[in-house]
Amino acid sequence: MIQVFRNWASLQRSQWMNRSSLVELQNQRLRNIVNLAYHKVPFYNQLYQRAGITLADIVDVKTVRELPLINKDQLRAVSIEERTATRTDLRRCSVHTTSGSTGKPLTVLEDATSSSFRGALNLRFLWAYGVRPLDRIVRLRLSRPGSTDHGIHYFSDRGLWAHVTATQTRTLTYNTDLKEHIQLFSKWKPDVLMAQTSYCRSLAKFSEVTGTTINFRIVVTAGEILDDSTRKFISDRLGAEVYDHYGAEEVGGGIAWECPSHSGYHINAETLLVEFLSKGEPVKPGKPGEVHLTSFCRVATPIIRYFSGDIATPIDGECSCGRGLPLIKEIQGRRMDFILTGDGRDISPMTVVHAIQNVPGVDQFKVIQLPDCSIQILVITHNEAKSVTANVRSRCHDLFRGIPYKVKLVDIIDDSSAPKFRVVESRNVG
């Protein structure tokens, strides 16, 4: 679509702006989306009136703190009609449902604006990685009711570019046989793979176990924690440069992405505002905070000061690549996937991953906190069982002090019932 190209060209320029110019752009777009929500969306109109908010109160990104925070439960408690802007042309919208990895899927509307920016953002990071129109791309998507396809349709839907898109992009689903995917990769020889982290790891593991050569130039991971050992394993086995991407369906896809310098995740500041909060207050750079999102582009069902369920760490300064976009150091996982302790500590999933990932002989692991607060660590290993179990227990001794835990060796870790693989899962919610 032509609008995708226009948005992409705009993003190509704005990413090199200095920080103050980006903030001015955010100020303008924040005022626009709050104005729309206040006047056209019943949910926000009622929410803001109850809070005594007027449009004059919201002039820039600093005053956004005057607006109430919202969460998924609040949005799910009202009908989608109450969350939809009046006079929205529903014929030009598609219905999207979040993956439900939290067990609470949310329905939103993808409108023309958010759709075109989704494509432009995808094109931006792919272009930064050196991907060009004649490169072959394979992407994986979930196959589930309630969602429509929203792939990388960043070229015009007519003429030459339509031909390029149709011939250079393949879309596969996670519920099809991995062997069918291997056959396509071997025959078609794609340059780029875009998929969830666990899929990429499984593909790399298949290559290792079977001796099958599977190569890509670039792998873009998303949807799950990408730890250092998994990144290296995918890179080594698939012969690819690995880049991680952070997104959420609620805001139309991309939140932040790694540039070629791998210095952190660049926030797509032109299309959304990201706040990092602790107890409702902004955290200092270098400190983890709860991620709250305001989309400037989702106009059919606006998302404003929405708690994503994630924890991330913002960092100050600029990237060596020269882009002015603000940076995230790391995404630590969903808030519900922190391990809760009896003495009031919350253990970050990234901390858990760092503790276990380099234990010799551990091929794969999953940490589950059960409803009684006890911890179960599932481990797949090819080494001597006693040694691996002892080493994992040693790593967990201080980490889980005061919490009963058990290391269990298994042959397979089955997460087929969940759309996202959670390497650290807390079932002690409530």
C-alpha positions as CSV (number, residue, x, y, z in Angstrom):
1,M,0.0,0.0,0.0
2,I,1.2,3.5,-0.8
3,Q,0.5,4.7,2.7
4,V,2.9,2.1,4.1
5,F,5.7,3.5,2.0
6,R,4.9,7.1,3.0
7,N,4.9,6.1,6.7
8,W,8.2,4.2,6.2
9,A,9.8,7.1,4.5
10,S,8.7,9.3,7.5
11,L,10.1,6.8,10.0
12,Q,13.4,6.6,8.1
13,R,13.8,10.3,8.6
14,S,12.4,10.6,12.2
15,Q,14.6,7.9,13.7
16,W,17.6,10.1,13.2
17,M,16.0,13.1,14.9
18,N,17.5,14.3,18.2
19,R,15.7,13.4,21.4
20,S,14.0,16.8,21.9
21,S,12.5,16.7,18.3
22,L,11.2,13.3,18.9
23,V,9.5,14.4,22.1
24,E,7.9,17.3,20.3
25,L,6.5,14.8,17.8
26,Q,5.2,12.6,20.6
27,N,3.6,15.6,22.3
28,Q,1.6,16.4,19.2
29,R,0.5,12.8,18.6
30,L,-0.4,12.3,22.3
31,R,-2.7,15.3,22.2
32,N,-4.3,14.0,19.0
33,I,-5.1,10.5,20.4
34,V,-6.3,11.7,23.8
35,N,-8.6,14.2,22.0
36,L,-10.0,11.4,19.9
37,A,-10.5,9.1,22.9
38,Y,-12.1,11.8,25.0
39,H,-14.6,12.8,22.3
40,K,-15.3,9.6,20.4
41,V,-14.7,6.6,22.7
42,P,-17.3,6.0,25.4
43,F,-14.9,4.0,27.7
44,Y,-12.3,6.8,27.8
45,N,-14.9,9.6,28.0
46,Q,-16.5,8.1,31.1
47,L,-13.1,7.2,32.6
48,Y,-11.7,10.7,32.1
49,Q,-14.8,12.5,33.3
50,R,-14.9,10.4,36.5
51,A,-11.3,11.4,37.1
52,G,-12.0,15.1,36.4
53,I,-9.7,15.2,33.4
54,T,-10.1,17.9,30.8
55,L,-8.2,18.1,27.5
56,A,-6.5,21.3,28.7
57,D,-4.7,19.1,31.3
58,I,-2.9,17.0,28.7
59,V,-0.3,19.1,26.8
60,D,2.7,16.9,26.5
61,V,4.2,13.5,27.5
62,K,4.9,14.8,31.1
63,T,1.3,15.6,31.7
64,V,0.2,12.1,30.5
65,R,0.6,11.1,34.2
66,E,-2.6,13.0,34.8
67,L,-4.5,10.3,32.9
68,P,-5.6,7.1,34.8
69,L,-3.7,3.9,34.2
70,I,-5.7,1.0,32.7
71,N,-5.2,-2.7,32.4
72,K,-6.5,-5.7,30.5
73,D,-9.2,-6.6,33.0
74,Q,-10.7,-3.1,32.7
75,L,-10.8,-3.3,28.9
76,R,-12.2,-6.9,29.0
77,A,-15.0,-5.8,31.4
78,V,-16.6,-3.6,28.7
79,S,-17.9,-4.4,25.2
80,I,-15.7,-3.7,22.2
81,E,-18.4,-1.2,21.1
82,E,-17.7,0.9,24.2
83,R,-14.0,0.8,23.4
84,T,-14.5,1.7,19.7
85,A,-14.4,5.3,18.4
86,T,-17.7,6.5,17.0
87,R,-18.1,6.7,13.2
88,T,-15.4,4.1,12.8
89,D,-15.8,2.4,9.4
90,L,-15.9,-1.2,10.5
91,R,-15.6,-2.3,6.8
92,R,-12.0,-1.0,6.8
93,C,-11.1,-2.7,10.1
94,S,-10.0,-6.3,10.9
95,V,-10.6,-8.0,14.3
96,H,-7.4,-9.0,16.1
97,T,-7.2,-11.0,19.3
98,T,-4.1,-11.1,21.5
99,S,-2.4,-14.4,21.9
100,G,-3.9,-15.1,25.4
101,S,-0.5,-16.0,26.9
102,T,-1.7,-14.5,30.1
103,G,-4.9,-16.6,29.9
104,K,-6.9,-13.4,29.2
105,P,-7.1,-12.6,25.4
106,L,-8.2,-9.1,24.4
107,T,-9.9,-8.1,21.2
108,V,-8.9,-4.9,19.3
109,L,-9.6,-3.5,15.9
110,E,-6.9,-3.0,13.3
111,D,-7.7,0.1,11.4
112,A,-6.1,1.6,8.3
113,T,-3.8,3.8,10.3
114,S,-2.5,1.1,12.6
115,S,-2.2,-1.4,9.7
116,S,-0.1,0.9,7.6
117,F,2.2,1.8,10.5
118,R,2.6,-1.9,11.4
119,G,3.9,-2.5,7.9
120,A,6.1,0.5,8.0
121,L,7.7,-0.4,11.3
122,N,8.3,-4.0,10.0
123,L,10.0,-2.5,6.9
124,R,12.1,-0.2,9.0
125,F,13.8,-2.8,11.1
126,L,14.1,-5.2,8.2
127,W,15.7,-2.5,6.1
128,A,18.1,-1.7,8.9
129,Y,19.2,-5.4,8.9
130,G,20.0,-5.2,5.1
131,V,16.8,-6.9,3.9
132,R,15.8,-5.8,0.4
133,P,12.8,-6.4,-1.9
134,L,14.3,-9.5,-3.6
135,D,15.3,-11.2,-0.4
136,R,13.1,-14.2,0.6
137,I,11.3,-14.0,3.9
138,V,9.5,-16.7,5.9
139,R,7.4,-15.7,8.8
140,L,5.5,-17.9,11.3
141,R,2.2,-16.9,12.8
142,L,-0.4,-18.4,15.2
143,S,-3.4,-20.1,13.7
144,R,-6.3,-19.3,15.9
145,P,-9.9,-18.2,15.6
146,G,-10.7,-14.5,16.1
147,S,-7.6,-13.1,14.3
148,T,-7.0,-12.1,10.7
149,D,-3.7,-12.3,9.0
150,H,-1.6,-9.2,9.5
151,G,1.7,-10.0,7.8
152,I,4.5,-8.0,6.3
153,H,2.5,-6.5,3.5
154,Y,4.7,-3.5,3.2
155,F,4.6,-3.2,-0.6
156,S,1.9,-1.9,-2.9
157,D,-1.0,-4.2,-3.5
158,R,-0.9,-3.6,-7.2
159,G,1.6,-4.0,-10.0
160,L,5.3,-5.0,-9.6
161,W,5.4,-4.7,-5.8
162,A,2.4,-7.0,-5.4
163,H,4.3,-9.5,-7.5
164,V,7.4,-9.1,-5.4
165,T,5.5,-9.6,-2.2
166,A,3.6,-12.7,-3.4
167,T,6.8,-14.3,-4.7
168,Q,9.3,-13.3,-2.0
169,T,7.2,-13.9,1.2
170,R,6.0,-17.2,2.7
171,T,3.7,-17.5,5.8
172,L,3.7,-20.7,7.8
173,T,1.7,-21.5,10.9
174,Y,3.0,-23.0,14.2
175,N,0.5,-25.9,14.2
176,T,1.8,-27.4,11.0
177,D,4.5,-30.2,10.9
178,L,8.0,-28.9,11.4
179,K,9.2,-31.4,8.8
180,E,7.0,-29.6,6.2
181,H,8.7,-26.4,7.1
182,I,12.2,-28.0,6.7
183,Q,11.2,-29.2,3.2
184,L,10.2,-25.6,2.3
185,F,13.4,-24.2,3.7
186,S,15.5,-26.7,1.8
187,K,13.8,-26.1,-1.5
188,W,13.1,-22.4,-1.4
189,K,16.2,-21.3,0.6
190,P,14.8,-18.2,2.3
191,D,17.1,-15.4,3.6
192,V,15.1,-14.3,6.6
193,L,13.1,-16.2,9.3
194,M,10.7,-14.3,11.6
195,A,9.3,-16.4,14.4
196,Q,8.9,-16.9,18.1
197,T,12.0,-17.6,20.0
198,S,11.0,-21.2,21.0
199,Y,10.3,-22.1,17.4
200,C,13.7,-20.9,16.3
201,R,15.3,-22.9,19.1
202,S,13.4,-26.0,18.1
203,L,14.5,-25.6,14.5
204,A,18.1,-25.2,15.6
205,K,17.8,-28.3,17.8
206,F,16.3,-30.3,14.9
207,S,19.3,-29.2,12.8
208,E,21.7,-30.4,15.5
209,V,20.0,-33.7,16.2
210,T,19.4,-34.7,12.6
211,G,22.5,-33.2,11.1
212,T,20.3,-31.3,8.6
213,T,21.8,-28.1,7.3
214,I,19.3,-25.2,7.7
215,N,20.7,-21.7,7.0
216,F,19.3,-18.2,7.1
217,R,21.1,-14.9,6.8
218,I,18.9,-13.2,9.4
219,V,16.6,-14.6,12.1
220,V,14.2,-12.2,13.9
221,T,12.9,-13.6,17.2
222,A,9.9,-12.3,19.1
223,G,7.3,-13.1,21.7
224,E,9.5,-14.7,24.4
225,I,12.6,-14.0,26.4
226,L,15.8,-14.4,24.3
227,D,18.6,-15.3,26.6
228,D,22.3,-15.2,25.6
229,S,22.8,-18.9,25.3
230,T,19.6,-19.3,23.1
231,R,20.7,-16.5,20.9
232,K,24.1,-18.1,20.4
233,F,22.6,-21.6,19.8
234,I,20.2,-20.3,17.1
235,S,23.0,-18.2,15.5
236,D,25.5,-21.1,15.5
237,R,23.0,-23.8,14.2
238,L,21.2,-21.7,11.6
239,G,24.2,-19.6,10.5
240,A,22.3,-16.4,11.0
241,E,22.6,-13.0,12.7
242,V,19.9,-13.0,15.4
243,Y,17.8,-9.9,16.2
244,D,15.2,-9.7,18.8
245,H,11.9,-7.8,18.5
246,Y,9.5,-6.7,21.2
247,G,5.8,-6.1,20.4
248,A,2.2,-6.3,21.6
249,E,-0.9,-6.8,19.6
250,E,-2.8,-4.3,21.8
251,V,-0.7,-1.4,20.3
252,G,-0.5,-2.7,16.8
253,G,2.7,-4.8,16.9
254,G,6.1,-3.2,17.3
255,I,7.2,-1.6,20.5
256,A,11.0,-1.9,20.3
257,W,13.6,-3.6,18.1
258,E,17.3,-4.3,18.1
259,C,19.5,-2.4,15.6
260,P,22.6,-4.0,14.1
261,S,24.8,-2.7,17.0
262,H,22.8,-5.0,19.5
263,S,23.2,-2.2,22.1
264,G,19.6,-2.5,23.3
265,Y,16.1,-2.2,22.0
266,H,15.1,1.0,20.1
267,I,11.6,2.1,21.1
268,N,9.3,3.1,18.2
269,A,8.8,6.5,19.8
270,E,7.1,8.0,16.7
271,T,4.2,5.5,17.0
272,L,3.8,5.1,20.8
273,L,4.7,6.3,24.2
274,V,6.3,3.8,26.6
275,E,6.3,4.5,30.4
276,F,8.3,2.5,32.9
277,L,6.6,2.7,36.2
278,S,6.9,1.4,39.8
279,K,3.9,1.9,42.0
280,G,2.7,4.4,39.5
281,E,5.8,6.5,39.4
282,P,8.5,6.7,36.7
283,V,11.6,4.6,37.4
284,K,15.2,6.0,36.9
285,P,17.2,4.8,33.9
286,G,18.8,1.4,34.6
287,K,16.0,0.4,36.9
288,P,13.3,-2.1,35.9
289,G,9.7,-0.8,35.6
290,E,6.2,-2.0,34.6
291,V,5.7,-1.2,30.9
292,H,2.7,1.0,30.2
293,L,1.8,1.8,26.6
294,T,0.0,4.5,24.7
295,S,-0.4,4.0,21.0
296,F,-0.6,7.0,18.7
297,C,-1.7,4.9,15.7
298,R,-4.5,2.6,16.9
299,V,-7.4,4.9,16.4
300,A,-10.4,2.5,16.1
301,T,-9.8,1.0,19.6
302,P,-7.3,3.4,21.3
303,I,-4.9,2.1,23.9
304,I,-3.8,4.8,26.4
305,R,-1.6,4.2,29.5
306,Y,-2.2,0.5,29.3
307,F,-0.2,-2.0,31.5
308,S,1.2,-4.5,29.1
309,G,2.0,-7.1,31.8
310,D,5.8,-6.8,31.1
311,I,8.7,-5.5,33.0
312,A,11.6,-3.8,31.2
313,T,14.6,-1.6,32.0
314,P,15.0,1.8,30.2
315,I,18.5,3.1,29.7
316,D,19.7,6.7,29.2
317,G,22.0,7.9,26.4
318,E,22.1,7.2,22.7
319,C,23.0,4.2,20.7
320,S,26.3,3.9,18.8
321,C,24.3,3.6,15.6
322,G,23.3,7.2,15.8
323,R,19.5,6.8,16.0
324,G,17.8,9.2,18.4
325,L,15.2,6.6,19.5
326,P,15.1,5.9,23.2
327,L,16.5,2.5,24.4
328,I,15.4,-0.4,26.5
329,K,18.2,-2.5,28.0
330,E,16.2,-5.7,28.4
331,I,12.7,-7.1,28.6
332,Q,12.4,-9.2,31.7
333,G,9.2,-11.0,31.1
334,R,5.6,-10.7,32.1
335,R,4.8,-9.5,35.6
336,M,2.7,-12.7,36.3
337,D,5.8,-14.8,35.5
338,F,7.9,-13.4,38.3
339,I,8.6,-15.9,41.1
340,L,6.9,-14.8,44.3
341,T,8.6,-15.6,47.6
342,G,7.3,-15.8,51.1
343,D,9.5,-13.0,52.4
344,G,8.1,-10.5,49.9
345,R,10.8,-10.8,47.2
346,D,9.9,-10.9,43.5
347,I,12.4,-12.9,41.4
348,S,12.7,-11.7,37.8
349,P,12.4,-14.4,35.1
350,M,15.6,-13.0,33.6
351,T,17.4,-13.6,36.9
352,V,16.1,-17.2,36.8
353,V,17.2,-17.7,33.2
354,H,20.6,-16.3,33.9
355,A,21.0,-18.7,36.9
356,I,20.2,-21.8,35.0
357,Q,21.0,-21.2,31.3
358,N,24.7,-22.0,31.5
359,V,24.6,-25.1,33.6
360,P,26.6,-27.7,31.6
361,G,24.4,-30.4,30.1
362,V,21.1,-28.5,30.3
363,D,19.6,-28.6,26.8
364,Q,16.3,-27.1,27.8
365,F,14.5,-26.1,31.0
366,K,11.3,-24.6,32.3
367,V,10.7,-23.2,35.8
368,I,7.1,-23.5,37.2
369,Q,5.9,-22.0,40.4
370,L,2.9,-24.1,41.6
371,P,-0.1,-22.7,43.4
372,D,1.4,-23.8,46.8
373,C,4.4,-21.6,46.0
374,S,6.8,-24.5,45.5
375,I,9.1,-24.5,42.5
376,Q,9.4,-27.3,39.9
377,I,12.3,-27.1,37.5
378,L,11.9,-29.3,34.4
379,V,15.2,-30.1,32.7
380,I,16.1,-31.9,29.5
381,T,19.7,-33.1,29.4
382,H,22.0,-35.4,27.3
383,N,24.6,-35.6,30.1
384,E,24.9,-37.7,33.2
385,A,21.7,-37.1,35.2
386,K,23.2,-36.9,38.7
387,S,25.7,-34.3,37.8
388,V,23.2,-32.0,35.9
389,T,20.7,-32.3,38.7
390,A,23.3,-31.4,41.4
391,N,24.5,-28.4,39.4
392,V,21.0,-27.1,38.8
393,R,20.2,-27.5,42.5
394,S,23.4,-25.6,43.4
395,R,22.4,-22.7,41.2
396,C,18.9,-22.6,42.7
397,H,19.9,-22.9,46.3
398,D,20.4,-19.2,47.0
399,L,18.0,-18.0,44.3
400,F,15.0,-19.8,45.8
401,R,16.0,-19.6,49.4
402,G,13.0,-20.3,51.7
403,I,11.0,-21.9,48.9
404,P,10.7,-25.7,48.4
405,Y,11.9,-26.6,44.9
406,K,12.4,-29.8,43.0
407,V,14.5,-30.6,39.9
408,K,12.8,-33.1,37.6
409,L,14.5,-34.6,34.5
410,V,12.1,-35.1,31.6
411,D,12.3,-36.2,28.0
412,I,10.0,-33.4,26.6
413,I,8.7,-30.1,27.8
414,D,5.3,-29.8,26.3
415,D,3.9,-26.3,26.0
416,S,1.6,-27.0,23.1
417,S,-1.5,-25.6,24.9
418,A,0.0,-22.2,25.3
419,P,0.6,-19.8,22.3
420,K,3.7,-18.5,23.9
421,F,6.4,-20.7,25.5
422,R,7.1,-19.3,29.0
423,V,10.4,-20.5,30.3
424,V,9.4,-19.2,33.7
425,E,5.8,-19.6,34.6
426,S,4.1,-18.7,37.8
427,R,0.8,-20.5,38.6
428,N,0.7,-18.8,42.0
429,V,-1.5,-16.0,40.7
430,G,-3.9,-14.2,42.9
